[in-house]
Amino acid sequence: MIVILSKAVEEKSTNKLIDVLSYYRADFVRINGKDILNPGNFSFDLCGNFNFKNFKLDHNKVNVVFNRRWYDDEDFNIFGCIPFLP
């Protein structure tokens, strides 16, 4: 299985890659960084189970992780909400 880490749904180059993988009937899952930000879209536990949008990812079947683009820094800017301490 191929895990594709992408930024968002509208990425044209990642969509082209998915077109090719679909053509060859490859086993893959796409996980977008922006989707991870939405509460309830993913869960994991200490046993290694990772669920994403009701899809259980079996890490034993993952052969390749393709990190296309993951997120923008401003998407995960937790410090914008936390005042800095002196």
C-alpha positions as CSV (number, residue, x, y, z in Angstrom):
1,M,0.0,0.0,0.0
2,I,1.1,3.5,-0.8
3,V,0.3,6.3,1.7
4,I,0.2,9.8,0.0
5,L,0.6,12.7,2.4
6,S,-0.7,15.8,0.6
7,K,-1.7,19.3,1.6
8,A,-5.2,19.6,0.3
9,V,-7.7,18.1,-2.2
10,E,-7.2,20.8,-4.9
11,E,-3.5,20.0,-5.5
12,K,-3.2,19.3,-9.2
13,S,0.1,17.5,-9.2
14,T,-1.0,15.1,-6.5
15,N,-4.3,14.6,-8.3
16,K,-2.2,13.6,-11.5
17,L,-0.3,11.1,-9.4
18,I,-3.5,9.6,-8.1
19,D,-4.8,9.4,-11.7
20,V,-1.8,7.3,-12.6
21,L,-2.0,5.1,-9.5
22,S,-5.7,4.6,-10.2
23,Y,-5.0,3.6,-13.8
24,Y,-2.6,0.9,-12.6
25,R,-5.0,-0.1,-9.9
26,A,-2.5,0.5,-7.1
27,D,-3.5,0.2,-3.5
28,F,-3.2,3.7,-2.0
29,V,-4.7,6.1,0.5
30,R,-4.4,9.9,0.4
31,I,-4.2,11.8,3.7
32,N,-4.4,15.6,3.5
33,G,-2.9,17.8,6.1
34,K,-5.9,20.1,6.0
35,D,-8.2,17.1,6.7
36,I,-6.2,16.2,9.9
37,L,-7.2,19.6,11.3
38,N,-10.9,18.8,11.4
39,P,-11.9,17.2,14.7
40,G,-13.0,13.5,14.4
41,N,-11.3,12.8,11.1
42,F,-8.6,10.6,12.6
43,S,-7.7,8.6,15.6
44,F,-4.9,6.4,16.8
45,D,-4.0,4.3,19.8
46,L,-1.0,2.8,21.5
47,C,-1.4,-0.5,19.6
48,G,-0.6,1.1,16.3
49,N,-4.1,1.5,15.0
50,F,-4.7,4.5,12.8
51,N,-8.1,5.4,11.5
52,F,-8.7,8.2,9.0
53,K,-12.2,9.1,7.9
54,N,-13.5,5.6,8.8
55,F,-10.6,4.0,7.0
56,K,-8.4,1.7,9.1
57,L,-4.8,2.0,8.0
58,D,-3.0,-1.3,8.5
59,H,0.6,-0.1,8.9
60,N,1.9,-3.7,8.2
61,K,0.7,-3.3,4.6
62,V,2.3,0.1,4.0
63,N,5.3,-0.2,1.6
64,V,5.7,3.4,0.6
65,V,4.9,6.8,2.2
66,F,5.0,9.6,-0.4
67,N,5.3,13.0,1.3
68,R,4.1,15.3,-1.4
69,R,3.4,18.3,0.8
70,W,1.9,18.1,4.2
71,Y,0.7,21.5,5.5
72,D,1.5,25.1,5.6
73,D,3.1,26.4,8.8
74,E,0.1,28.8,9.4
75,D,-2.2,25.8,9.5
76,F,-0.6,24.6,12.7
77,N,0.3,27.9,14.3
78,I,-0.5,27.0,17.9
79,F,1.6,29.9,19.2
80,G,-0.8,32.5,17.7
81,C,-3.3,31.5,20.4
82,I,-0.9,31.2,23.3
83,P,0.6,34.4,24.8
84,F,4.3,34.3,25.2
85,L,5.6,34.3,28.7
86,P,8.3,36.8,29.7
